[in-house]
Amino acid sequence: MGYKVKFWGVRGSIACPSPDHMVYGGNTSCVEISVGNQVFILDAGTGIRALGRELLRQGRRSATLLLTHTHWDHINGFPFFAPAFSGDFALRIMAGHLSGKPGGIRAVLANQMENPTFPVPLSAMRGTLSFDDFAAGDTLTFPPGAVVRTGALRHPNGSTGYRIDYAGVSVCYVTDTEHIPGQPDENVLTLIEGADLVIYDSTYTDDEFPAKVGWGHSTWQEGVRLARAAGAKRLAIFHHDPDHDDAFMAHVEDEARKMWAGTLVARDGMELTMA
């Protein structure tokens, strides 16, 4: 089945399904990566709801959810992931920023679904759910051929970047992360070296960034700089600020392509065939 990438949610911070967010999308972070017969889900923002419906339509019976971190915009779609309520679906949930913390990733997702903030508890999910906490920097293997490398990112409360290698193709998912101007992040450079596609936290522009230092995000221009320095082939601008409407994003897309032809702006529903 090769290697496919589909964007189900590309927005950061908060979902914004409004008339001026129709072209690029309003769902929060969720990316599906299909390699061979395996499905990896990167983050569980609001985009995971539609992905869940599609997996059921396809008759899928398993998936692996890789979480960058557990800020709300990356997990608040999880309670609406329909396959997890199906008794014949197996979901492996993994995170790299909670290792050694009481309860790990399971506790965070369970707490999100507790009264009074949500009426349906985690225990209502009848699927076979497993929870694995690892340390960012670990390498994870998924037979028969997928290798997932991970790296720590600069973000409040921690975040993990991912690189999924399969059949000679590499796709990297690097969000949420904050750069230091003039100091390329070595963790990111190592993770994305020679990658076929880098999906990068491009919440702000370079002009906006000085007012956002400490918020844990980066810029599309820094994404271009990193991708080019690492010899990556393509960059997907991702995690769009909710204040960036379609007109703003169209301008970003035009400017980014002028800066480097290898850039594209991710949008809800976009699908890429890598091999």
C-alpha positions in Angstrom: 0.0 0.0 0.0 3.0 2.3 0.0 3.3 5.4 2.0 0.5 8.0 2.3 0.0 11.1 4.4 -3.4 12.8 5.0 -4.1 15.9 6.9 -7.2 15.8 9.0 -6.5 18.9 11.1 -3.9 21.6 10.5 -4.9 24.4 12.9 -3.3 25.2 16.2 -4.6 26.4 19.6 -8.3 26.1 18.9 -10.6 24.9 16.2 -12.1 27.6 14.1 -14.8 26.3 11.7 -15.8 29.6 10.2 -16.5 31.1 6.7 -13.0 32.6 6.6 -11.3 29.3 7.4 -12.8 27.2 4.7 -9.9 26.8 2.3 -7.2 25.8 4.7 -9.4 24.3 7.4 -10.4 24.8 11.0 -9.7 21.5 12.7 -6.9 21.1 15.2 -3.9 18.8 14.7 -4.3 15.4 13.4 -2.3 13.7 10.6 -2.7 10.1 9.3 0.3 8.3 8.0 -0.3 5.0 6.3 2.6 2.7 5.7 2.0 -0.8 4.3 -0.9 -2.1 6.3 -0.2 0.1 9.4 -1.9 3.3 10.3 -0.1 5.9 12.5 -2.2 8.8 13.8 -0.2 11.9 14.8 -2.1 13.8 17.5 -5.8 13.8 18.4 -7.1 17.2 17.8 -10.6 17.8 16.4 -9.5 16.3 13.0 -9.4 12.8 14.5 -13.2 12.7 14.6 -13.5 12.6 10.8 -10.5 10.2 10.5 -12.2 7.8 12.9 -15.3 7.7 10.7 -13.1 7.0 7.6 -11.2 4.2 9.4 -14.5 2.5 10.2 -15.7 2.9 6.7 -12.5 1.2 5.4 -12.9 -1.7 7.9 -9.7 -0.9 9.7 -9.2 -2.8 12.9 -6.1 -1.2 14.4 -4.0 2.0 14.6 -1.2 3.6 16.6 -1.8 7.1 18.1 1.5 9.0 18.5 1.0 12.1 20.6 3.4 15.1 20.6 2.0 16.3 23.9 -1.2 16.7 25.7 -2.3 20.3 25.4 -6.0 20.5 24.7 -5.8 21.3 21.0 -3.9 18.0 20.5 -6.1 15.7 22.5 -9.6 17.2 22.7 -10.8 15.2 19.7 -9.9 11.9 21.3 -13.2 11.4 23.1 -14.9 11.6 19.7 -12.7 8.9 18.0 -15.4 6.4 17.1 -13.2 3.3 16.5 -12.1 3.4 20.2 -15.7 2.5 21.1 -15.8 -0.5 18.9 -15.0 -3.8 20.5 -13.0 -5.2 17.6 -10.7 -2.2 17.3 -7.2 -2.1 18.8 -5.6 1.3 19.5 -2.1 1.7 20.8 -1.5 5.1 22.4 2.0 6.4 22.9 3.6 9.6 24.2 7.1 10.7 25.0 6.8 13.6 27.4 5.2 11.9 30.4 7.7 9.1 31.2 8.0 8.7 34.9 5.0 10.8 35.8 2.2 9.1 37.7 -0.3 7.4 35.4 1.5 8.6 32.3 -0.6 9.1 29.1 -3.5 7.0 30.3 -4.1 9.2 33.3 -4.1 12.4 31.2 -6.6 11.0 28.7 -8.8 9.6 31.4 -8.8 12.9 33.4 -9.9 14.7 30.3 -13.0 12.5 30.1 -14.0 12.7 33.8 -16.9 14.7 35.3 -17.6 17.5 35.3 -15.7 18.3 32.0 -17.0 15.3 30.0 -19.9 12.9 30.5 -18.4 9.8 28.9 -15.5 8.1 30.8 -12.5 6.5 29.2 -13.9 3.1 30.4 -16.8 3.4 28.0 -14.3 2.9 25.1 -14.8 -0.8 24.4 -11.9 -1.2 22.0 -8.6 -2.8 23.1 -6.7 0.3 24.2 -3.0 0.1 25.3 -1.0 2.9 26.7 2.8 3.3 26.3 5.0 6.0 27.7 8.5 6.3 26.3 11.3 8.9 26.6 11.6 11.5 23.7 14.8 10.4 21.9 13.9 6.7 21.9 13.6 4.8 18.6 10.4 2.7 18.2 10.1 -0.2 15.9 6.8 -1.5 14.3 7.3 -4.7 12.4 7.3 -5.5 9.5 9.4 -2.5 8.6 8.4 0.8 10.1 10.9 2.6 12.3 9.9 5.7 14.3 12.6 8.0 15.6 11.7 10.6 18.2 13.2 13.8 19.6 12.5 16.3 22.3 11.1 19.6 21.3 11.1 23.1 23.0 7.6 23.6 24.3 5.9 24.3 27.6 5.4 21.0 29.5 7.4 19.2 26.8 6.7 17.9 23.3 8.0 15.1 21.0 8.8 15.2 17.4 8.5 12.1 15.2 10.2 10.7 12.1 8.5 7.7 10.4 10.8 5.7 8.1 9.4 3.0 5.9 10.5 1.5 2.6 13.1 4.2 2.0 10.7 7.1 2.7 10.9 9.4 5.7 8.2 11.8 6.9 8.8 14.0 10.0 6.1 15.6 12.2 7.6 18.5 14.2 5.1 20.5 16.3 4.8 22.2 18.8 8.3 23.7 19.1 9.9 27.1 19.6 13.2 28.1 17.9 15.8 30.5 19.1 16.5 33.0 16.3 19.9 32.4 14.8 20.4 29.1 16.6 19.1 26.2 14.5 17.7 23.5 16.8 20.1 20.5 16.6 17.4 18.1 17.9 15.2 19.1 14.9 18.0 19.1 12.4 19.1 15.6 13.4 15.5 14.3 13.3 14.7 15.8 9.8 18.0 15.2 8.1 17.4 14.1 4.5 13.6 13.6 5.1 11.2 13.4 2.1 8.7 15.6 4.0 8.9 17.7 7.1 5.6 18.8 8.7 6.6 21.8 10.8 5.1 24.1 13.4 4.6 27.3 11.4 2.2 29.1 13.8 3.7 32.5 13.3 5.6 34.6 10.8 9.1 35.9 11.5 7.5 39.4 12.0 5.0 38.1 14.5 7.5 35.9 16.5 9.1 38.5 18.8 5.8 39.2 20.5 5.2 35.4 21.0 8.5 34.3 22.5 7.9 31.8 25.3 4.6 30.6 23.8 6.3 27.4 22.4 5.8 27.8 18.6 7.8 28.6 15.5 7.5 30.3 12.1 7.2 29.1 8.6 10.4 30.9 7.7 12.3 29.0 10.3 10.8 25.8 8.9 12.2 26.6 5.5 15.6 27.4 7.0 15.7 24.1 8.9 14.5 22.0 6.0 17.0 23.4 3.7 19.9 23.1 6.2 18.9 19.4 6.8 18.6 18.6 3.1 14.9 17.7 3.4 13.0 17.6 0.1 9.7 19.2 1.1 8.2 21.3 3.9 4.6 21.3 4.9 3.6 24.5 6.8 1.4 23.4 9.6 -0.3 24.3 12.9 -1.8 27.5 11.5 -2.7 30.3 14.0 -6.5 30.6 14.4 -6.2 34.3 13.6 -4.7 33.5 10.2 -7.7 33.4 7.9 -7.8 32.1 4.3 -6.6 35.4 2.9 -3.6 35.5 5.3 -2.7 31.9 4.6 -2.9 32.4 0.8 -0.3 35.2 1.2 1.8 32.9 3.4 1.6 30.2 0.7 2.7 32.7 -2.0 5.6 34.0 0.0 6.8 30.6 1.1 6.9 29.3 -2.4 9.0 32.3 -3.4 11.4 31.6 -0.6 11.7 27.9 -1.4 9.9 25.8 -4.1 9.8 22.8 -1.8 7.1 24.3 0.5 3.4 23.7 0.6 0.7 24.8 3.1 -1.1 22.0 4.7 -4.9 22.1 4.7 -7.7 19.9 6.0 -8.2 17.0 3.6 -4.9 17.3 1.8 -3.4 13.9 0.8 0.1 13.1 -0.3 1.3 9.9 -1.8 5.0 9.5 -0.9 5.7 6.2 -2.7 
